Amino acid sequence: MCCSHVVVTMEVSVQSAFDSLVFDKVVLAIGKTLRVEPLGLSRSTRLVDDLSLSGFARLKLALCLEDLFDMELQNDTVERFQTLGDIVSYFSFRYFRDIETVPLSATA
């Protein structure tokens, strides 16, 4: 019982740290796209309402995200992003699911 709790806690901690890393990259992409210091951004920041991203700016953001994450985005995927949190969730899910966890017993 104790070990399973530790593994679950570690997975949550790793996911949280990974989300934070992805968020930092998304903020970097926003800064490059808008050519401004992206201060005060959060996962709930809305792309259109808060950042006033036009269709062209969304395309530039998509290209920057593709470069940062080394992943191609489909047009319909980019159009579904409403908030920074949507972008973070998208990339976190795709990257975190590919990370293989080494069982604790294998490291002993």
Secondary structure, 3 states (H helix, E strand, C coil): CHHHHHHHHHHHHHHHHHHHHHHHHHHHHHHHHHCCCCCCCCCCCECCCCCCCCHHHHHHHHHHHHHHHCCCCCHHHHHHCCEHHHHHHHHHHHHHCCCCCCCHHHHC
